[in-house]
Amino acid sequence: MQWKAIKDKLLFEKKQTPKATRMLGFTYNPCPGHPQGTAVVKSLDFEPNPLVFPGPLTVSFYVENDMTLTSKLAANVTLIRATSVGNLTLPCIANIGSCNYDDICSMINPPVCPPPFVAAKIPCRCPFPKGIYDFRKGTTFDVGAAVFPPGQYYARINLTLMDKKPTFVACYDISVSFG
């Protein structure tokens, strides 16, 4: 009798497990009306296509950075989810969502830089020196959960170096679809 209760519970939980989420589309573009910043994303790719979460995620990029980005790198992030009744701006909760960050350098400080970044001479923490960041070879991470519920999402990421005089770094509009 106890085994039947455990088996029934496991079957119930299995039925409740959410399906894998697929990233069906992804685009990024410079924000209209903004000048070209000091950091220009020339390519940004995710594989496999379509991405399936949970599962492996391969990221590759090529960025040209015209100035050293030190601490005090501010980010203004707006995250929107399209719904049947209109767009919903997702609030900032625990530093996720539509948030203003005074200094993202203080947030991105991993104890160890992943070996593929080290091999490609891609820094993992501030300062980010002036130069070209060629990571078209990419690296793969395992994503252990469905990150976003199915739907269409839009984000705007605006970066400003808040040194003695604020300097525009970059602004990108991102659109991603999960199904």
PyMOL commands that set and color helices and strands:
alter all, ss='L'
color gray80, all
select helices_A, chain A and resi 2-16+104-106+115-119
alter helices_A, ss='H'
color red, helices_A
select strands_A, chain A and resi 21-30+39-47+51-53+55-65+73-83+86-89+99-101+131-143+151-162+166-178
alter strands_A, ss='S'
color yellow, strands_A
deselect
rebuild
show_as cartoon
